[in-house]
């Protein structure tokens, strides 16, 4: 069997909608986060590979897990993450949860309703946020807000890529009941332009995603590490901006990603907002004494 690294799509962290352990994150935390990202990236590429059979995909994912758990040295990304986790005394549980999601991608191509989609996000997205929080030693009380943010980021990707996922992988993350409610089948995603009914469905799902972002709005304030709080605030701002785009545009026929200028201005706004909050939080009031 060929090495899983040979199945890589070529996509890296610079191609993502959101920053991955940017320079804002403390230097000592970046290597293990990047090792986690590379592990997840290769697993994602395996699950989405256009020519591999389902059995071959599952076999490659099993090899990744064996390397992660120290039962094999076959997969470099699994070995690298295992070593990085051991050096920090961290568990492999979050990586294993993500592997469960990618196995599901191989075998499950439709989602009946919103609850099924959120359940998928609890394995495909939530473990990523929880892992980063664990790396920083944050409290588990931050997990609910983080889970909401990560689910929103995942669904944003689903909405952006809904046509490509259907056309290339016959995979549809849009809840089937949301389509059926408007008299639609998944075949509507194969059109060059979304019909009014499909647009209504997509915009409604974007609005529902906005509610997840409302649940995660205070996450940065719950985080003790100031640098991580800034990065989370940037990600939150970018997500809010992307959802606004998705509530207006047609992902079948229009660009639904942010341009470089929009990314920079939105990220700067998110960072400034968090820096302002941190400044207010850390300012010590000056006690004034009256001269006797």
C-alpha positions in Angstrom: 0.0 0.0 0.0 1.3 3.4 -0.9 2.2 5.9 1.8 -0.7 8.2 2.7 1.5 11.3 2.2 1.4 10.4 -1.6 -2.4 11.0 -1.5 -2.1 14.6 -0.3 -4.2 17.1 -2.2 -1.5 19.8 -1.9 -3.7 21.9 0.3 -2.0 23.4 3.4 -2.9 25.6 6.3 -2.4 28.7 4.2 -5.3 27.6 2.1 -7.8 27.5 5.0 -10.5 30.1 5.7 -9.1 30.6 9.2 -5.6 30.9 10.7 -3.9 27.8 12.0 -1.5 28.5 14.8 -0.5 31.8 13.4 2.4 33.9 14.7 0.0 35.2 17.3 0.1 31.8 19.1 3.0 31.4 21.5 6.0 29.8 19.7 6.1 26.8 22.1 2.6 25.8 21.2 2.8 26.0 17.4 4.7 22.7 16.6 2.2 20.4 18.3 -0.7 22.3 16.7 0.9 22.1 13.3 1.5 18.4 13.8 -2.2 18.0 14.7 -3.2 20.0 11.6 -0.9 17.9 9.3 -2.4 14.7 10.7 -6.0 16.0 10.1 -5.1 17.3 6.7 -3.8 14.0 5.4 -6.8 12.2 6.9 -9.1 14.6 5.2 -7.3 14.2 1.9 -7.6 10.4 2.2 -11.4 10.6 2.9 -11.9 13.0 -0.1 -9.6 11.2 -2.6 -11.5 10.9 -5.9 -10.0 7.6 -7.1 -9.6 5.5 -3.9 -12.2 2.9 -3.1 -14.0 3.1 0.2 -12.1 0.0 1.5 -8.7 1.6 0.6 -9.7 4.9 2.3 -10.6 3.1 5.5 -7.4 1.0 5.4 -5.3 4.2 5.1 -7.2 5.8 8.0 -6.5 2.7 10.0 -2.8 2.9 9.3 -2.8 6.5 10.4 -4.4 5.6 13.7 -2.0 2.7 14.2 0.9 5.1 13.7 -0.7 7.6 16.1 -1.1 5.0 18.8 2.4 3.6 18.5 1.4 0.3 16.9 3.1 1.1 13.6 5.7 3.5 12.1 4.1 3.4 8.6 2.5 6.9 8.5 4.8 9.9 9.0 2.0 12.3 10.1 0.8 9.8 12.7 4.3 9.2 14.1 5.0 13.0 14.1 1.8 13.7 16.0 2.4 10.9 18.5 5.9 12.2 19.3 4.6 15.8 19.6 1.8 14.7 21.9 4.1 12.6 24.1 6.5 15.6 24.4 3.7 17.7 25.9 1.9 14.9 27.9 -1.2 15.3 25.8 -3.8 12.7 24.9 -4.5 11.3 21.4 -8.3 11.3 22.0 -9.0 14.4 20.0 -7.1 13.0 17.0 -9.0 9.7 17.3 -12.3 11.6 17.4 -11.4 13.4 14.1 -10.6 10.0 12.5 -14.0 8.8 13.4 -15.5 11.8 11.4 -13.3 10.9 8.4 -14.4 7.3 8.5 -17.9 8.6 8.5 -17.1 10.7 5.5 -16.2 7.5 3.6 -19.4 5.6 4.5 -22.1 8.3 5.0 -23.0 10.7 2.2 -26.3 12.2 3.4 -27.5 13.9 6.6 -31.2 13.7 7.4 -31.5 16.9 9.6 -29.6 19.6 11.5 -29.1 17.4 14.5 -27.3 14.7 12.4 -25.1 17.4 11.0 -24.3 18.8 14.4 -23.5 15.3 15.6 -21.0 14.9 12.7 -19.5 18.3 13.7 -19.0 17.0 17.2 -16.3 14.6 15.8 -15.1 16.5 12.7 -14.8 20.0 14.2 -15.2 20.2 18.0 -12.1 18.1 18.8 -9.9 20.6 16.9 -10.9 23.4 19.1 -10.8 21.3 22.3 -7.3 20.2 21.3 -6.0 23.7 20.9 -7.6 24.7 24.2 -5.9 21.6 25.9 -2.5 22.6 24.4 -2.9 26.0 26.2 -4.1 24.4 29.4 -7.5 26.1 29.3 -10.4 25.0 31.4 -12.9 22.5 30.0 -15.6 25.0 30.8 -14.5 26.7 27.5 -15.6 23.7 25.5 -19.3 24.5 24.9 -18.5 27.9 23.3 -15.6 26.4 21.4 -17.8 23.5 20.1 -20.3 26.1 18.8 -17.6 28.1 17.0 -16.0 25.0 15.5 -19.4 23.6 14.3 -20.0 27.0 12.7 -16.6 26.9 10.9 -17.3 23.4 9.6 -20.8 24.3 8.3 -19.4 27.5 6.7 -17.1 25.1 4.7 -20.0 22.9 3.9 -22.1 25.8 2.5 -19.2 27.2 0.5 -18.3 23.8 -1.0 -21.9 22.3 -1.3 -21.8 22.1 -5.1 -18.2 20.7 -5.3 -18.9 18.1 -2.6 -21.9 16.9 -4.5 -20.4 16.9 -8.0 -17.0 15.3 -7.1 -17.8 13.1 -4.1 -21.6 12.7 -4.2 -21.5 13.9 -0.6 -24.2 16.3 0.7 -24.0 17.9 4.1 -27.0 20.1 3.7 -29.8 18.5 5.8 -32.2 16.6 3.6 -35.2 17.8 5.5 -34.2 21.5 4.8 -34.1 20.6 1.1 -37.3 18.6 1.1 -39.2 21.4 2.9 -38.7 23.5 -0.2 -39.5 20.7 -2.6 -35.8 20.1 -3.5 -33.7 17.0 -4.0 -29.9 16.9 -3.8 -29.8 17.1 -7.6 -30.4 20.8 -7.3 -26.8 21.1 -6.3 -25.7 20.0 -9.7 -27.1 23.1 -11.4 -24.9 25.9 -12.6 -26.9 28.4 -10.6 -29.1 27.9 -7.5 -32.8 28.2 -7.9 -34.8 30.6 -5.8 -35.9 27.7 -3.6 -32.3 26.4 -3.1 -31.0 29.9 -2.4 -33.7 30.2 0.3 -32.5 27.0 1.8 -28.9 27.9 1.7 -29.5 31.3 3.2 -31.6 29.8 6.0 -28.8 27.4 6.8 -26.4 30.3 6.9 -28.7 32.1 9.3 -28.8 29.1 11.5 -25.0 29.0 11.5 -25.0 32.6 12.6 -26.9 31.5 15.8 -24.0 29.1 16.5 -21.7 32.1 16.3 -23.8 33.9 18.8 -23.2 31.0 21.2 -19.5 31.3 20.7 -19.3 35.1 20.9 -17.9 35.1 24.4 -15.3 32.4 23.9 -12.3 34.7 23.7 -13.3 36.3 27.1 -13.3 32.8 28.7 -9.8 32.1 27.5 -6.9 32.9 29.9 -4.1 32.9 27.4 -4.2 36.4 25.8 -2.6 35.3 22.6 -5.0 32.5 22.0 -7.9 34.8 22.9 -6.7 37.2 20.2 -6.6 34.4 17.6 -10.0 33.2 18.6 -11.4 36.7 18.3 -9.9 36.9 14.8 -11.5 33.6 13.8 -14.9 34.7 15.2 -14.7 37.9 13.2 -13.9 36.1 10.0 -16.6 33.6 10.6 -19.2 36.3 11.1 -18.1 38.0 7.9 -18.3 34.8 5.9 -21.8 34.0 7.2 -22.9 37.4 6.1 -21.6 36.6 2.6 -23.3 33.2 2.6 -26.6 34.8 3.6 -26.5 36.9 0.4 -24.7 35.0 -2.3 -25.1 31.8 -4.4 -22.3 29.4 -3.7 -23.1 27.5 -6.9 -22.3 30.5 -9.1 -20.7 33.2 -7.0 -17.5 33.5 -5.0 -18.2 32.9 -1.3 -14.7 33.3 0.1 -13.2 36.5 1.4 -10.7 38.4 -0.7 -7.3 39.2 0.8 -8.3 42.8 1.7 -11.4 41.6 3.4 -9.5 39.0 5.4 -6.9 41.6 6.5 -9.4 44.2 7.6 -11.7 41.7 9.3 -8.9 40.0 11.1 -7.5 43.4 12.2 -10.9 44.4 13.5 -11.2 41.1 15.5 -7.8 41.5 16.9 -8.4 45.1 17.9 -11.6 44.3 19.6 -9.9 41.6 21.7 -6.9 43.8 22.5 -9.3 46.5 23.7 -11.1 44.0 25.9 -7.8 42.7 27.3 -6.7 46.3 28.0 -9.8 47.1 29.9 -9.6 43.8 31.8 -6.0 44.3 32.9 -6.1 48.0 33.8 -5.6 48.4 37.5 -7.6 51.4 38.9 -5.4 54.0 40.5 -6.4 54.7 44.1 -6.5 58.4 44.8 -5.5 59.6 48.2 -6.4 62.9 49.6 -3.8 65.0 51.3 -4.6 65.2 55.0 
